[in-house]
Amino acid sequence: MSVRLKLTLSYTGFLLVAGLLLLGVVWMFLLRYVPAEAVSVRGELHDGMRGPGLFIPGRYDLWRAFAPKAAVLAVFLLVLGLVGGWFLAGRMLAPVARITEATRMAADGSLSHRVNLPGRRDEYRELADAFDTMLARLEAHVAEQQRFAANASHELRTPLAITQTMLEVARNDPGQEVGELVERLSIMNTRAIDLTEALLLLSRADRRSFTRDPVDLSLVAEEAAETLLPLAEARGTAVRTSGDVAPVVGSHALLLQMAVNLMHNAIVHNLPDDGTVEVSTAVGPQSVRFSVENTGPVLAPHLVATLTEPFQRGTRRVRSDHAGVGLGLAIVQSIVLAHDGTLALEAREGGGLRVTVELPRQDH
């Protein structure tokens, strides 16, 4: 049986039982004042005339008069319950039908459809709104994944196509110097490996498949600064770290990768031979703040808003050995979201970028 039929039968049964109980109460109430047998009292004589007598019906007489009316009422209640219950059940289940139709359309691949249930904010409205929110997020996620897959395919195809071209040139020109060919192939192979590792790291962060341990972000910042010190010295960039102990819970490896990516971008996207990178940590009542800001060219707000998109490299003007694969900030954003934090990018007035990460504070 369908849910509508079950509700109809439930409404009908409840109405019929309630009606019969009411009739039963009335019947029991009347029995208190009715004798078991009928009583007939003759009228008194008055001026030689006998007045009308008094007839008191018995219980059988009362039952004979009451039972047909009770049966008619029970049939009426049954019909009313079936018709009214079917109508009410249809009205109550109409929102469910709309949500079911939207679910079928989503299963067929149409994620743009929304329930948009009107009316008061009841349980059905909350369910429909939650379903619409889920569809919106799912649609955005699918679109992002499709765009990411297309960009990843393009980025991976580029070094492979270049490698194929170099191999064909070498095959057609046996006299070409082998050392130069090996060097260029090594560069292309390294770029493909870096891109593949970045994609795997991004996938790992998105799945949140990591062990959570207590981590001090201030120590992570110092470790990342030491790792990138040769790059900073080679580019003439000063890196300064400051701040208090910043306790959080998460993956030390991923949080270190987050700090390395942010500081690497801050060093590479900086003024040549005269840049600075400021790294600081701060502790609030509920969260821990990790900030990285650098000097550099003035950035437009619309450009800053796209920097966390995969394969968005902004206005990068750097040497090829530090060009990256365009996934640095995308990986940072995935790591931050995997740790239930927020990521904010803001262009500095004098040039450069300020990146702020806020993660939930963990008290030891």
C-alpha positions as CSV (number, residue, x, y, z in Angstrom):
1,M,0.0,0.0,0.0
2,S,1.1,3.5,-0.7
3,V,1.7,6.0,2.1
4,R,-1.3,8.0,1.1
5,L,-3.6,4.9,1.4
6,K,-2.1,4.0,4.7
7,L,-2.7,7.5,6.0
8,T,-6.2,7.4,4.7
9,L,-7.0,4.2,6.4
10,S,-5.4,5.5,9.6
11,Y,-7.5,8.7,9.5
12,T,-10.7,6.6,8.8
13,G,-10.0,4.1,11.5
14,F,-9.3,6.8,14.1
15,L,-12.4,8.7,13.1
16,L,-14.6,5.6,13.2
17,V,-13.3,4.4,16.5
18,A,-13.7,7.8,18.0
19,G,-17.3,8.0,16.7
20,L,-18.1,4.5,18.0
21,L,-16.6,5.3,21.4
22,L,-18.7,8.5,21.6
23,L,-21.9,6.5,20.7
24,G,-20.9,3.9,23.3
25,V,-20.5,6.6,26.0
26,V,-23.9,8.1,25.1
27,W,-25.5,4.6,25.2
28,M,-24.1,3.9,28.6
29,F,-25.2,7.3,29.9
30,L,-28.7,6.7,28.7
31,L,-28.9,3.2,30.3
32,R,-28.5,4.8,33.7
33,Y,-31.9,6.4,33.4
34,V,-33.8,3.6,31.5
35,P,-35.4,0.6,33.3
36,A,-34.8,-2.8,32.0
37,E,-38.5,-3.3,31.1
38,A,-41.0,-0.9,29.7
39,V,-43.3,0.7,32.3
40,S,-46.9,1.9,31.5
41,V,-48.7,4.0,34.0
42,R,-52.5,4.6,33.6
43,G,-53.7,8.1,33.9
44,E,-55.8,9.2,36.9
45,L,-59.5,9.9,36.9
46,H,-60.6,13.5,36.9
47,D,-64.3,14.5,36.7
48,G,-65.1,11.1,35.5
49,M,-62.5,11.2,32.8
50,R,-59.2,9.3,32.8
51,G,-56.2,11.3,31.7
52,P,-53.5,10.2,29.4
53,G,-51.2,7.5,30.7
54,L,-47.4,7.6,31.0
55,F,-45.2,5.2,29.0
56,I,-41.6,4.7,30.0
57,P,-39.7,2.8,27.3
58,G,-37.4,-0.1,28.3
59,R,-33.9,-0.8,27.2
60,Y,-35.0,-2.9,24.3
61,D,-37.2,-0.1,23.0
62,L,-34.4,2.3,23.3
63,W,-32.0,0.0,21.5
64,R,-34.5,-0.5,18.7
65,A,-34.7,3.3,18.2
66,F,-31.0,4.0,18.8
67,A,-29.3,1.2,16.8
68,P,-30.4,2.2,13.2
69,K,-29.4,5.8,13.8
70,A,-26.0,4.6,15.2
71,A,-25.5,2.4,12.2
72,V,-26.2,5.2,9.8
73,L,-23.8,7.5,11.7
74,A,-21.1,4.8,11.6
75,V,-21.5,4.4,7.9
76,F,-21.4,8.2,7.5
77,L,-18.2,8.4,9.6
78,L,-16.6,5.6,7.5
79,V,-17.4,7.4,4.2
80,L,-16.3,10.7,5.6
81,G,-13.1,9.2,6.9
82,L,-12.2,7.6,3.6
83,V,-13.0,10.7,1.4
84,G,-11.6,13.3,3.8
85,G,-8.6,11.1,4.8
86,W,-7.7,10.6,1.1
87,F,-7.9,14.3,0.5
88,L,-6.0,15.3,3.6
89,A,-3.3,12.7,3.0
90,G,-2.9,14.0,-0.5
91,R,-2.5,17.6,0.8
92,M,0.0,16.5,3.4
93,L,2.1,14.4,1.0
94,A,2.2,17.0,-1.8
95,P,5.5,18.5,-0.7
96,V,7.0,15.0,-0.5
97,A,5.9,14.4,-4.1
98,R,7.7,17.6,-5.2
99,I,10.9,16.6,-3.3
100,T,10.7,13.1,-4.9
101,E,10.4,14.6,-8.4
102,A,13.4,16.8,-7.7
103,T,15.3,13.7,-6.5
104,R,14.5,11.8,-9.7
105,M,15.7,14.8,-11.8
106,A,18.9,15.0,-9.8
107,A,19.4,11.2,-10.3
108,D,19.0,11.8,-14.0
109,G,21.8,14.4,-13.9
110,S,19.8,17.6,-13.7
111,L,21.3,19.3,-10.7
112,S,20.0,22.8,-11.6
113,H,16.4,22.0,-10.6
114,R,15.2,23.2,-7.2
115,V,12.1,22.3,-5.1
116,N,11.4,25.9,-4.0
117,L,8.6,24.8,-1.7
118,P,6.3,27.7,-0.7
119,G,4.3,28.1,2.4
120,R,5.1,28.3,6.1
121,R,8.4,27.1,7.5
122,D,7.4,23.6,8.8
123,E,9.2,20.3,8.7
124,Y,8.5,19.8,4.9
125,R,9.8,23.3,4.2
126,E,13.0,22.7,6.2
127,L,13.5,19.4,4.4
128,A,13.0,21.1,1.0
129,D,15.3,23.9,1.8
130,A,18.0,21.5,3.0
131,F,17.6,19.5,-0.2
132,D,17.9,22.6,-2.3
133,T,21.0,23.6,-0.4
134,M,22.5,20.1,-1.0
135,L,21.7,20.3,-4.7
136,A,23.3,23.8,-5.0
137,R,26.5,22.6,-3.3
138,L,26.5,19.4,-5.3
139,E,26.1,21.3,-8.5
140,A,28.9,23.7,-7.6
141,H,31.1,20.7,-6.6
142,V,30.4,18.8,-9.8
143,A,31.1,21.9,-11.9
144,E,34.3,22.5,-10.0
145,Q,35.4,18.9,-10.4
146,Q,34.7,19.0,-14.1
147,R,36.6,22.2,-14.5
148,F,39.4,20.8,-12.4
149,A,39.6,17.6,-14.5
150,A,39.7,19.6,-17.7
151,N,42.5,21.8,-16.3
152,A,44.4,18.9,-14.9
153,S,44.2,17.1,-18.3
154,H,45.5,20.1,-20.1
155,E,48.3,20.7,-17.6
156,L,49.4,17.1,-17.7
157,R,49.2,17.0,-21.5
158,T,51.5,20.0,-21.9
159,P,54.7,18.4,-20.5
160,L,53.9,15.1,-22.2
161,A,53.3,16.8,-25.6
162,I,56.6,18.7,-25.2
163,T,58.4,15.5,-24.3
164,Q,57.0,13.7,-27.3
165,T,58.0,16.6,-29.6
166,M,61.6,16.6,-28.2
167,L,61.8,12.8,-28.7
168,E,60.6,13.1,-32.3
169,V,63.1,15.8,-33.0
170,A,65.9,13.8,-31.5
171,R,64.9,10.8,-33.6
172,N,64.9,12.8,-36.8
173,D,68.2,14.5,-35.9
174,P,70.6,11.8,-34.6
175,G,73.4,14.3,-34.4
176,Q,71.7,16.4,-31.7
177,E,73.6,16.8,-28.5
178,V,72.4,14.2,-26.0
179,G,73.2,16.2,-22.8
180,E,70.9,19.1,-23.8
181,L,68.1,16.7,-24.7
182,V,68.4,14.8,-21.4
183,E,68.3,18.1,-19.4
184,R,65.2,19.3,-21.1
185,L,63.5,15.9,-20.7
186,S,64.5,15.9,-17.1
187,I,62.8,19.4,-16.6
188,M,59.6,18.2,-18.3
189,N,59.5,15.0,-16.3
190,T,60.1,16.9,-13.0
191,R,57.2,19.2,-13.9
192,A,54.9,16.2,-14.6
193,I,55.9,14.5,-11.4
194,D,55.3,17.7,-9.4
195,L,51.9,18.2,-10.9
196,T,50.9,14.5,-10.2
197,E,52.1,14.8,-6.6
198,A,50.2,18.1,-6.2
199,L,47.0,16.4,-7.5
200,L,47.4,13.5,-5.1
201,L,47.9,15.9,-2.2
202,L,44.9,17.9,-3.2
203,S,42.8,14.7,-3.4
204,R,44.1,13.5,0.0
205,A,43.1,16.9,1.6
206,D,39.6,16.8,-0.1
207,R,39.0,13.3,1.3
208,R,40.2,14.3,4.8
209,S,42.0,11.0,5.0
210,F,44.6,11.9,7.6
211,T,45.3,11.4,11.3
212,R,44.7,14.4,13.6
213,D,47.3,15.2,16.2
214,P,48.1,18.2,18.3
215,V,50.1,20.7,16.2
216,D,51.7,24.1,17.1
217,L,51.4,26.4,14.1
218,S,54.2,28.6,15.3
219,L,56.6,25.7,15.1
220,V,55.2,24.8,11.7
221,A,55.9,28.3,10.5
222,E,59.5,28.2,11.7
223,E,60.0,24.8,10.0
224,A,58.6,26.1,6.7
225,A,60.8,29.1,6.9
226,E,63.9,27.0,7.4
227,T,62.9,24.8,4.4
228,L,62.5,27.8,2.1
229,L,65.5,29.7,3.4
230,P,67.7,28.8,0.4
231,L,65.0,30.0,-2.0
232,A,64.5,33.3,-0.1
233,E,68.3,34.0,0.0
234,A,68.6,33.3,-3.7
235,R,65.9,35.8,-4.5
236,G,67.0,38.4,-1.9
237,T,63.8,38.1,0.1
238,A,63.8,38.5,3.9
239,V,61.5,36.1,5.8
240,R,60.5,37.0,9.3
241,T,58.4,34.8,11.6
242,S,56.7,36.0,14.9
243,G,53.8,35.1,17.1
244,D,52.8,33.0,20.1
245,V,52.2,29.3,20.5
246,A,49.2,28.4,18.3
247,P,47.8,25.0,19.3
248,V,45.5,23.2,16.8
249,V,44.6,19.6,16.0
250,G,45.3,18.2,12.5
251,S,47.8,16.7,10.2
252,H,51.3,18.0,10.8
253,A,52.3,17.1,7.2
254,L,49.4,18.8,5.6
255,L,49.7,21.9,7.8
256,L,53.4,22.1,7.0
257,Q,52.5,21.8,3.3
258,M,50.0,24.7,3.8
259,A,52.7,26.9,5.4
260,V,55.3,26.0,2.7
261,N,52.9,26.8,-0.1
262,L,51.9,30.1,1.4
263,M,55.4,31.1,2.1
264,H,56.7,29.8,-1.3
265,N,54.1,32.0,-3.1
266,A,55.0,34.9,-0.9
267,I,58.7,34.6,-1.8
268,V,58.2,33.9,-5.5
269,H,55.5,36.6,-6.0
270,N,57.6,39.4,-4.5
271,L,59.8,42.3,-5.3
272,P,63.2,41.2,-6.8
273,D,66.2,41.5,-4.5
274,D,64.3,43.7,-2.0
275,G,61.2,41.8,-0.9
276,T,59.9,40.9,2.6
277,V,57.7,38.1,3.9
278,E,56.0,38.5,7.3
279,V,54.7,35.3,8.9
280,S,52.8,35.6,12.2
281,T,50.6,33.5,14.5
282,A,48.0,34.7,16.9
283,V,45.6,33.0,19.4
284,G,42.1,34.1,19.8
285,P,39.3,32.9,22.2
286,Q,38.0,30.3,19.8
287,S,40.5,30.2,16.9
288,V,44.1,30.4,15.9
289,R,45.3,32.8,13.2
290,F,48.1,32.1,10.8
291,S,49.0,35.1,8.5
292,V,51.5,35.4,5.6
293,E,51.9,38.8,3.8
294,N,54.5,39.9,1.3
295,T,55.5,42.9,-0.7
296,G,55.0,42.9,-4.4
297,P,53.0,44.5,-7.2
298,V,49.6,45.9,-6.6
299,L,46.9,43.2,-7.2
300,A,43.4,43.9,-8.5
301,P,40.6,42.6,-6.2
302,H,39.0,40.6,-9.0
303,L,42.4,38.8,-9.5
304,V,42.7,38.1,-5.8
305,A,39.3,36.4,-5.8
306,T,40.4,33.8,-8.3
307,L,43.8,32.9,-6.9
308,T,42.5,29.9,-5.0
309,E,41.1,28.3,-8.2
310,P,43.1,25.4,-9.5
311,F,45.8,26.3,-12.1
312,Q,45.3,30.1,-11.6
313,R,48.8,31.6,-11.5
314,G,47.8,35.3,-11.4
315,T,50.3,37.8,-12.8
316,R,53.3,35.6,-12.1
317,R,56.6,36.8,-13.5
318,V,59.2,34.4,-12.2
319,R,61.9,32.1,-13.5
320,S,60.8,28.8,-14.9
321,D,62.5,26.8,-12.1
322,H,60.0,28.3,-9.6
323,A,56.9,28.6,-11.9
324,G,54.9,26.0,-10.0
325,V,52.0,24.0,-11.2
326,G,49.2,26.4,-10.3
327,L,47.8,24.3,-7.4
328,G,49.6,26.0,-4.5
329,L,46.7,28.1,-3.1
330,A,44.1,25.5,-4.2
331,I,45.9,22.9,-2.0
332,V,46.1,25.4,0.8
333,Q,42.3,26.0,0.6
334,S,41.6,22.3,0.6
335,I,43.8,21.7,3.6
336,V,42.2,24.6,5.5
337,L,38.7,23.3,4.7
338,A,39.7,19.8,5.8
339,H,40.7,21.3,9.2
340,D,37.4,23.1,9.5
341,G,39.1,26.5,9.0
342,T,38.7,29.6,6.8
343,L,41.0,31.1,4.2
344,A,41.0,34.8,3.4
345,L,43.1,36.6,0.7
346,E,43.4,40.4,0.7
347,A,45.4,42.7,-1.5
348,R,47.7,45.1,0.5
349,E,47.4,48.8,-0.3
350,G,51.1,49.2,-1.0
351,G,51.3,46.1,-3.1
352,G,51.5,42.4,-2.3
353,L,49.1,40.0,-0.7
354,R,47.9,39.2,2.8
355,V,46.7,35.6,3.4
356,T,45.0,34.8,6.7
357,V,44.2,31.3,7.8
358,E,41.9,30.7,10.8
359,L,41.7,27.2,12.4
360,P,39.8,26.1,15.5
361,R,41.8,26.5,18.7
362,Q,42.7,23.4,20.6
363,D,43.6,23.8,24.3
364,H,45.9,21.2,25.8
